[in-house]
């Protein structure tokens, strides 16, 4: 009986040692190579974001910026530009949001620093910015078959100008 217990203890100790050897701590180096972290696509900008969302930047728009964040599950496409308020309203309407643009009180911190990558403030932190969300598959918008969701923000700048912020995945 004693020999059996001793053998069991040796087997249990060996199994514990084996398990601990196989499960080392995660390091940043491991995350960087295994596809579990996000990164910015340095070769993608406004043209790629515009194409993904099927949004045409209006002629005469200024401060056109875009980026693509590559993520393990779904990429995020950012597009921003300054245009006339009427153009901004038209772009928002063309995206077929569930509700019209409206100002919302921000009771929570931004969900990341995405537009900061473009040198812009996060739109949900801007006083007076109006927002809406669009689900292209929900409204059968075949122009945007690959897009699951678009966040739309319009910030009035004065002099009939507005900054449009679009975030899609």
C-alpha angles and dihedrals in degrees: 000000000000092000090053092051092048091050091050091050091051091049092048092049091048091049092049091049091049093049093049091050091053097049108057122167118282112252130198088245090059092050092050092060105036101065096248097115134065127244138178117255101233091198096055128077142137096331092055094044091047091049094048092051093039089230120145114216105229118252109262094026114146136204091032110183134167143164143176122223110203111215134179094248108023134355122238120224120202127194130172135169143153118245141144116302091243091054090048091051091047093051091049092049092047090058088062099228120200090240133015119268111281139165114257130195110241109228096164137051119261116278093244139321103281106137089040084073086066093048093256134120115255104266095224088062095055117105110238097010111142121216145187138169130232129200106195095191090051093057094037093244097172091185088072103039094145095050119091099182141357125200110207124199127176120190117192110225100182129248089071091296128126136180115229119208119191126182118181139173 
